[in-house]
Amino acid sequence: MTTSPAPVDSLQSCMRQEDALITEFSAILEEETEVLVGPGNVGALQEITERKSGVARKLVDLSQARDTLLAEIGLPGGHAGTEQAAVLHPQLAGIWQALLTKSASANEINLRNGALIDVHLRYTQQSLDALRNLGAAGAPATYDARGRGARSAPGRKPIVAG
């Protein structure tokens, strides 16, 4: 299969852009890890999530552009087509291997972060359940509905500083 260099050069450029973005994505995932294992900083986590989503959208767009470029040189889209392109056009092999390696690493970090989030969610749910059980057990409330300390039980005298 003989193709003109322009589509292959465009494909290589697209893959380099993907490589740069997957590197950025991995760095964002590492930031996310730091926030998840540190003290709860919801604001930072929200900002990281927004950036991560933006980069993920760009990666999807570039993946679709890569599929279009693969079609222009007569190859199927996706992993299989890119594998074929890397074999047929050796200048693509290095960047393709780098993309595969970095993508696998990003996936591992993302799975780890997902597990950390799951731990946080379970801890929060258990804490909420414990608080609900305290109120349901008929124990006197520590605080009233206005957030003030509950008054002493009937029949008890309040402590008066004298």
LINKAFEN-V103478 format. One record per backbone hydrogen bond with DSSP energy under -1.0 kcal/mol. NH is the residue of the N-H (numbers start at 0). CO is the residue of the C=O. E is the energy in kcal/mol with one decimal. If there is no record, write none. Layout:
BEGIN
[[NH	CO	E] [NH	CO	E]]
END
This chain:
BEGIN
[[8	4	-3.2] [9	5	-2.6] [10	6	-2.4] [11	7	-2.6] [12	8	-2.4] [13	9	-2.5] [14	10	-2.5] [15	11	-2.1] [16	12	-2.1] [17	13	-2.3] [18	14	-2.4] [19	15	-2.3] [20	16	-2.3] [21	17	-2.8] [22	18	-1.8] [23	19	-2.0] [24	20	-2.9] [25	21	-2.3] [26	22	-1.9] [27	23	-2.1] [28	24	-2.4] [29	25	-2.2] [30	26	-2.0] [31	27	-2.4] [32	28	-2.2] [33	29	-2.1] [34	30	-2.1] [35	31	-2.5] [36	32	-2.1] [37	33	-1.0] [44	40	-2.3] [45	41	-2.5] [46	42	-2.2] [47	43	-2.6] [48	44	-2.4] [49	45	-2.1] [50	46	-2.2] [51	47	-3.0] [52	48	-2.4] [53	49	-2.1] [54	50	-2.4] [55	51	-2.5] [56	52	-2.2] [57	53	-1.9] [58	54	-2.4] [59	55	-2.1] [60	56	-2.4] [61	57	-2.5] [62	58	-2.3] [63	59	-2.2] [64	60	-2.2] [65	61	-2.7] [66	62	-2.1] [67	63	-2.0] [68	64	-2.4] [69	65	-2.7] [70	66	-2.1] [71	67	-1.7] [72	68	-1.1] [73	70	-1.6] [74	69	-2.9] [80	76	-1.1] [81	77	-2.1] [82	78	-2.7] [83	79	-2.2] [84	80	-2.4] [85	81	-2.3] [86	82	-1.5] [87	83	-2.8] [88	84	-2.5] [91	88	-2.9] [92	89	-1.1] [95	91	-2.3] [96	92	-2.5] [97	93	-2.3] [98	94	-2.3] [99	95	-2.4] [100	96	-2.5] [101	97	-2.8] [102	98	-2.5] [103	99	-2.2] [104	100	-2.1] [105	101	-2.6] [106	102	-2.3] [107	103	-2.0] [108	104	-2.3] [109	105	-2.6] [110	106	-2.4] [111	107	-2.3] [112	108	-2.7] [113	109	-2.2] [114	110	-2.1] [115	111	-2.2] [116	112	-2.6] [117	113	-2.2] [118	114	-2.1] [119	115	-2.3] [120	116	-2.7] [121	117	-2.6] [122	118	-2.6] [123	119	-2.6] [124	120	-2.6] [125	121	-2.7] [126	122	-2.4] [127	123	-2.6] [128	124	-2.6] [129	125	-2.4] [130	126	-2.3] [131	127	-2.5] [132	128	-2.5] [133	129	-1.8] [134	130	-1.6] [135	131	-2.0] [136	132	-1.5] [143	147	-3.0] [146	143	-2.1] [149	141	-2.5] [155	152	-1.9]]
END
